[in-house]
Amino acid sequence: MKQHLNNSIKKGLAKLKVYPIVFSLLLLTITACKKDKVEVAKIPLKVTDYYPNSGNQGTLVTIEGTGFSGNLAEISATFAGTAADVVSATATAVVLRAPLKGSTGELLLKMNGETLKIGTYTFQNLSLQHISPANGAAGAHIRISGAGFSSVAGPAEVFINNKVSLVVSASDTLLVVEVPEAVGTGTVKVKVDGKEASGQTFKYQAISGIRPLTGGKGTLVRISGEGFEEIAEGNYVDFNGKAALVKEATAGYLVVVAPEEVKTGPLSVTINQQKITGPVFTVVPPPTIVGVTPLSGPAGSVMTITGTNFSAITEENKVTINGKVLALSSVTGSKITLLLPGNTGNGKISLSVNEQVVTGPEFKDQALGINKLSPENGLAGSVITINGTGFNPNATQNIVTFNGLPGTVVSATETSIVVKAPVGLSTGPLKVNNNGAEAIAPMNFNRAGIVTIAGGPGNTSLSLNNGRTSSLAIDRQGNIFVLEVGHHRIKKITPNGTVTLFAGSPVGQSGNKNGNGADALFAFGTNPGMDIDNEGNLFLSEGNGNIRKISPQGEVSNFAFGLGSVNKISFDEQGILYVLGSFNGGWRINKEGLRTKLNLLSFLDEARPAVFNNILYKVYYEGFAVDGYDLKTNQNLNSIAGGTWGYADGIGRNAMFLNIKSMTADGLGNLIIADAGANAVRKLNLQTKEVSTLVKFAQGAILDGAFTDAKVGNMGDMILDTEGNIYFIDVNNNALRKIFLK
């Protein structure tokens, strides 16, 4: 038949003029197809466990292993030479019945022509037939079923992996025992009256640790321990109740993926319905990159990445440039340093912390790079030093731009450039161009610093350093109003610094007289206050207990009187005026002049309060804490921030102040605070209670410019304009000064 088929194929191919090689391939295909069967690798015959190892005639004995035959006709067994019945058989287990009139001796199993020595079987009353569960953790209770456990001589003893286990309860046929700590995996044994019986192997399960301990969805977590199932599906892992995917499984460790809805809580592994609980996995937000320096540079340059939520464990952080993984030199929770290897190419910087990824700015693999700006802020004319690599030592060959505007390069070397900031400077990127190559600074250069608007030592246009605390206000046009307390008058300062008399006596006369501008008279106390409403009307407090009102046109009138001792004042968002009254509490006065008494306690007379979201924020009378007053409940709130003298940023009472002189709300949920004792502007986040320093000045005679260079005498009252710029009275230097923050 085969020969006939081959001849037919040859004739057909000859007619089609097919090449001989095609014919050969067809013959091979036909031959392969005619094979009767595909050989399958044979599973080796192996015994892994048997139980019980003792009992009476008729006791069922289970033998577990691999490669068994499921055909009862192919299996036989003997107990010390006496044939036994084979009750059942599968590929992994054979069940035998101990024979009648059997004797203690060797148990043999014959299968497919092979004889297997199983072990010794003892004919006795004591028999350990089954344990449930056969796996678990320390402290779990396991039930041991059998016979002959009772004794009048002494209680039954139980051993797991040869270690004594506590018997919780006992009867002739059932023992309940507690799994000891670190017992390990091994055989369960029972001893009664000198007799011993062994049963199944108990698999001890424990979690020794997880790594990492923090992360988020998608984080790969390695669970170390013992007794895990080596098939992934045999282990159920959950993160605080949320099931996780098991990617890899061995007896000693599991690798799992944190689930989509992971929450902080314990990690657990369940095997055969037995649960073991491990350490707490803490969910942390993904990392953020705040800054990278440099953003370009050659091999050997040190790159620094700053941000939040980094891991302090080096191997839990991974940094790549253009997809190339970089070796890390040092790590903290907020800073990573590394040595640039070169040949990364240009591309995005990526940071992965325990599989939570954030993408950073672009990096250029080139000789030209900027490491640092000093200072990082300034105003037009400020001199800035740029440190980096690949600059042109010929100063004229380096082009430096501030947010697109060219600066004046003063000098240059290969590693530094000195440049003067241009007129019209605005916050934005600083760039250096050398023969077509461009480098961008790791941070924006901020138009920030301090300038003197009016006054100064020896200047007679203002009189602010007479030992009394002055107050400020600003209108929508940017005009500043300041109290000359010793001369009982108000000066107006335009945005360009022009100072004029707005209201009060030109010669400093005190009194109580309404009128327009210079015709009016005022009598200020030691700590008068001033603020402005949304219509541009000024309100100010006097030593005689009156609140006066001045229209934008300079018309002076009475608003409230007979309040007793009054000091600093402040408006809230709705135009309600709040007045500090020294030892007589305070007042809330609406637009119609209707007043309500407030039971304010322990506040500093000379410090401006701030009102935001129905809380009046006041300075504790010793100047080192921010207190509050709940305007809905009329309750005083102590130590919202601060509480001891000192200078430290922090949360709530962990922060410290030296001498607060003024506070103002920025409308964004923060208080901006003049800490005169520290010569610093501080910010208090009213939601988190976190205190941070916006800028801290060196003390001394007036010096304007970048924050690193500027000097301030002593801070007094402070206000904000609509753009977030800060104005304050520099008391010692008799000046009104302005802080640009951006």
ROFIRO-828124 format. One record per residue (C-alpha): residue in one letter; x, y, z. Coordinates in pm, whole numbers, plus 50000, padded with zeros to 5 digits. Each point is the difference from the previous one (the first is absolute). Last residue first. Layout:
<pts>
aXYZ
...
</pts>
This chain:
<pts>
k507505857054230
l500475008850366
f500535037449958
i500415016150341
k499295037450039
r501395024250256
l498645030350183
a502845016150192
n501065014950332
n503074976650013
n499314987450351
v496294995749923
d500174982449665
i496285002649932
f498734972349776
y498674994049651
i499584965049853
n499254991749637
g497224974449953
e498625014749680
t496955015350173
d502225018650249
l501054986550337
i500455017450339
m502595002050282
d500445019650324
g503495001250150
m503204982349899
n503355010950144
g503135011149814
v500004980449675
k502904989249780
a500004986249646
d502784978449855
t498594964550000
f496495013249942
a501075017449680
g500125037950000
d499655028350252
l502275008950291
i498675021650283
a502094998650317
g500234966850179
q498464966350066
a500394971249754
f496674990549853
k497864968650006
v497604991549719
l496944978249955
t500524980250320
s497604971350065
v497344992950263
e497724970049947
k496585001650170
t498704976249728
q496855019749919
l501105034850111
n503304998149812
l502165024550198
k502585019649799
r502995018350149
v501735032549899
a503235003050191
n502005024650209
a500064972750269
g498715022750278
a497835018649753
d498024969349897
a497705016549744
i497394973749921
i498184990949679
l496974979250096
n498904973849750
g496694987249864
l500285015449656
g498565034350086
d503475012250104
a499035006050362
t502085026150185
m502064998350318
s502145025650182
k502645004550271
i500934964250091
n503064997550227
l502184968850013
f497864972749846
m500154962250033
a498364971449813
n499444967050183
r496755014550136
g498334997149662
i502194982749741
g503575011349943
d502335029049925
a502335010550278
y501075032850162
g499685002650374
w497645009450276
t497434973850090
g496364995149900
g499934999149624
a497004993549782
i496314996550084
s501135006950355
n496695007050176
l496555003549850
n497655024550179
q496324990949965
n497265023049873
t498314970249829
k499555015349657
l502835025650017
d502514973650107
y502905019550151
g503564990649918
d503534998050131
v503295003949811
a502984996450233
f503275017150094
g498935036350058
e499615000850379
y496355010949968
y499094970949773
v499485013249648
k496465000049863
y498184980649731
l496285007549974
i498294969049863
n496845002249791
n501714989049675
f502855024850026
v500705029650227
a503485013450070
p501315018550308
r502555028849991
a502544997850283
e500525029050247
d497384989650256
l501204964050032
f497214976250096
s499054981850319
l496194998249976
l497295011149758
n496464999450139
l498455017949702
k497415028050036
t497765006249700
r499775033749820
l497505013949750
g501865026149793
e497954995549683
k502834981049830
n500264975450288
i502105004350316
r501494970250186
w501605010650325
g502854990950234
g501034988750344
n500265027650265
f503634993750087
s501225012349659
g497015007649779
l500834983249671
v497545011049732
y498394979049729
l498305016149699
i497554980549785
g500615004649627
q498944964849898
e503554986649955
d501045011950348
f501285034750090
s502785006850253
i500715022750298
k502915006350239
n499495019250326
v496995012350195
s499695010750366
g496435011050068
l497424993849730
g498295034150038
f499955006749628
a499114984349668
f500135012649639
n500875036950046
s500835019549684
v503035010749793
e499725009349628
g503284991949825
q498594993449650
p500374962550043
s497815003850312
i501505001150349
k498234982550289
r500775004050371
i499684973750276
n499985015950346
g501314988050336
n501975031750086
g503274984149894
e498854998749638
s499114972049760
l500075001949621
f497704992849707
l500955009049642
n497344999149729
g501114984849669
e496664984549910
n501174964750090
d500935011050353
i503345012950127
d501894993050323
m501655020250279
g501014993250359
p501345022150277
n502504985550250
t501195027850231
g496985022949965
f499165022349707
a498215033450037
f498795011649658
l499235033949840
a498305007649669
d500675031349792
a502994983549829
g497764975949809
n496355009650019
g498235005650327
n499354983550333
k501765011750313
n501344981650300
g503405013150094
s503734996549948
q502255025149817
g502784984949788
v500845030849791
p498224989149681
s497044988850218
g498014969949883
a499084983949669
f501744989749678
l503405017050028
t502164990649701
v502774974949925
t500964990649642
g501394964649990
n499114989449643
p497044979350126
t498655031250179
i500605005850371
k497265016850206
k500775013050349
i497574999450294
r500275023350299
h500345001250379
h503665011349994
g501324972750233
v497814973949826
e501075007349645
l497454975349868
v500624985549655
f497894998249685
i501314982049693
n498645006449651
g499794968649786
q496965010549802
r497754975550186
d500885016350334
i502734990950248
a500025003150381
l502795003050258
s500365003950377
s502485016350240
t501274987550334
r501335027650227
g503655005550089
n500565029249761
n501364980149710
l497445006749724
s500485036549894
l499815002649622
s500995026949748
t502915009850227
n502554974249875
g503034997350231
p499844962250003
g497444988049745
g496695011649864
a498134986249702
i499674969249779
t503144981650112
v500564968549798
i500104963050088
g500564969049796
a498324977649750
r499874997749625
n500584963150020
f502594981549792
n498304967649914
m501684968250119
p502444974749855
a501425026649766
i499624993449627
a502924991949772
e500295008549631
a502624990149743
g500125023649700
n503465014350065
n499385003550374
n496435007650108
v499095003450369
k496394999650118
l498095013250302
p496364989150008
g497305023350133
t499145028150241
s500085034249841
l502815025149935
g499035032149822
v503505014150046
p502524971949969
a501704978450266
k503805004150011
v502144969649918
v502984981950150
i500714967249823
s501694969350147
t501564966749901
e501885006649675
t500675035650113
a497875031249954
s499685037050083
v497445028150001
v497334984849776
t497165025149967
g496594983149999
p497934991349695
l496194998850044
g498314966849914
n499014989650353
f503435011950112
t502464994349715
v503754993850007
i501984999949675
n503594988150044
q502485009349725
t500545035150144
a501464985550320
n502834981649822
p500514971750249
n497184982049818
f497904979050236
g500204961949985
t499194993150364
g497935015450278
n499805028950245
i498015031649919
t500745030450217
i497295026550009
v500345037850036
s496705017850059
g499395029249762
a496304992649956
l498844980350300
g501164968150167
n499454963250049
e502014967849992
p503085017550142
s502224983349904
l498884976949722
k501104963649994
n500914970449782
i499655013049644
g501174977749713
l501925001149672
a501974968349911
q496974981549867
d497454972950086
k496915021850030
f497424991350266
e496265006649965
p497955005850316
g498514974250235
t497734970149959
v498554983750310
v499644962650053
q498674978950285
e501704966349946
n501595000150347
v501325035149941
s500435006149627
l501655032049878
s500155010149634
i502195026549839
k498855006449645
g502354998049706
n503245010149833
g502594972849962
t501194979450292
n503534998749868
g501435013650324
p500114982450336
l498505028650205
l500914994350365
l497004997750230
t498325018850284
i496494994950135
k498195023150244
s496655000850182
g499684967250190
t503744995149986
v502224984449737
s503684998249909
s502184990449703
l497384985549765
a500924979649691
l498055010849692
v497484980249793
k499835010849635
g496455007249875
n500835035149870
i501305007450346
t499024975050266
v499835001150377
k498904970350212
n499295002250372
e499264969750221
e503614988649964
t501295029750198
i497824996550308
a499135035250126
s497044999149761
f498915031849822
n496645014850102
t500875036249919
g502335019449774
t503645007049928
i502134984549726
t503735007450003
m502244991549704
v503764998750047
s501935004849675
g502354971849902
a498704996649645
p499025033749850
g497235024450081
s496375009449962
l497065005050236
p502425004050289
t498384998950248
v496514986150035
g497225015950205
v496654993050162
i499494964449877
t497024983050160
p499764964350122
p496704981249995
p497975002950319
v500664975150280
v498044968750087
t501414982350303
f500204962149994
v499564987550355
p501954968750087
g498784964349951
t496844980650066
i499654962849944
k496684985849885
q499134963249969
q497314993749736
n502294976349809
i502595027849985
t499115036050092
v502695026949997
s499465033550174
l501295035849969
p499005023350282
g498645034849935
t500355031249787
k497704998749701
v500334983649659
e497215007249752
e501924989949685
p501704970150161
a503634997350119
v501724974649773
v501394968550160
v503344981850021
l499934970350237
y502804985350209
g501354968650169
a497944971449853
t500075017149660
a497455021649818
e500225027349737
k497415024249858
v497334998050272
l497305025749914
a498525017750302
a496614998050174
k498925030250206
g499304991650366
n502765021150158
f502334989449720
d499004964849902
v501884969149890
y498414966549909
n502684973849944
g499274967349815
e499605018449668
a503715008649999
i501094963550014
e502874995650245
e497665002550296
f501505019950285
g501374982250307
e502635025450088
g500605037450015
s500845029149774
i497355020449819
r501415020049709
v497795029549905
l499795013849646
t498245033750016
g497165002849749
k497755020450227
g501995017850267
g503214997650194
t501334993150346
l501394969850186
p502114989949703
r500684972650074
i498034976550218
g501114980550305
s500184966950182
i496604987549889
a499264965750147
q498644966449895
y500694966150156
k499094970349781
f498914970650216
t501094966349864
q497394973650054
g499984974450278
s502444983950240
a499234977150292
e502054993250313
k499454976650297
g501605006050338
d496655004650171
v498825025049737
k502185018749749
v498525018649701
k501995011749699
v499385026349728
t502644999549727
g501865031149888
t499945036549890
g501375026150238
v499095005750365
a500835037049982
e497465008050274
p497994970250122
v496814986849832
e497284994350259
v498604965050045
v496564983849986
l499974962250053
l497224976749891
t499294962550026
d500504991650368
s499315035850103
a502205030750037
s499945038250017
v502535028349965
v503114978349964
l503025023449977
s502594989149746
v503414984850071
k502385002949703
n500954969149797
n498625015749676
i496705002750184
f499934979850322
v497004989950207
e500024983950343
a496974980650126
p499175003950366
g501324976550269
a499674965150149
v496214997449968
s500245003749622
s497845012549715
f501355006149646
g499274964649880
a498415009749673
g500305025949729
s499075035949911
i502375029250063
r498355034249987
i502265030149944
h499795033150187
a501895030049858
g502345019050231
a502924999449758
a498824997649641
g498214973749797
n500084967849801
a498524965150026
p496705013650130
s498904975550112
i502044969650092
h499144963949914
q500584963850113
l502295000350298
s499774964850145
l500634985950346
n498344965650044
q502994982349846
f501244983949676
t503045020649901
y500675008949637
t503605006049896
g500935018449683
i498935003249634
k502474977249825
l498975001649634
t499994969649769
e499865006549626
g498274977949741
n497335025249920
m499185004850370
k501004980950310
l499725016450342
l501834986850306
l499305006950370
e502694986650230
g499094984650331
t497464996650279
s497694971049952
g496804994149808
k497244976950122
l497575017349765
p501605024149754
a500485038050031
r497825015549729
l501825019349726
v499405034249839
v502185010949706
a500635036649918
t501455021949723
a498994984449666
t496914985450162
a499304967650188
s497324985750227
v499434972150254
v503064978549933
d499574970150231
a503024987350190
a502234969849957
t501974988650305
g503795002149957
a500625024950279
f497045020549862
t499734992449628
a498815020049700
s498734995249645
i499355023449706
e499564993649626
a496434987050033
l499025031250193
n500675021649691
g500635036450101
s503724994949970
f502275021450209
g502505024349848
t500095022750303
g499674996150377
e497584993950285
i499354967250187
t496834999050210
v499434972550259
l496474989350093
t499854980050326
g498354966349949
q502314981650238
n501195023250272
g502055031649983
s503425013949923
n501905020549740
p496955021149920
y500805013249752
y502365000149703
d502045027949836
t502015009849689
v500254967149806
k501465002149646
l499414983949661
p501435023749740
i497565016849759
k500594985949649
a500595025149723
v497384995449726
e500834983649666
v497735010549714
k498024971349843
d499494977749692
k502375018149765
k498355002749659
c499985037849998
a503765001450031
t500464977349700
i497635020949793
t501815031950088
l503404985049924
l498754987749662
l498675034649920
l503325015850084
s501854975949770
f497615007549715
v500645037150041
i503724993349982
p499514981349670
y498785031749819
v496435000449874
k499484995549624
l496184998450042
k499794967249801
a502984986350191
l498365009750328
g496924979549924
k502014969349894
k502125001650318
i496905003450219
s498464968949846
n503204980050047
n500145010250370
l496404988850053
h500644965949837
q503094994850216
k497995007750317
m497244975949902
</pts>
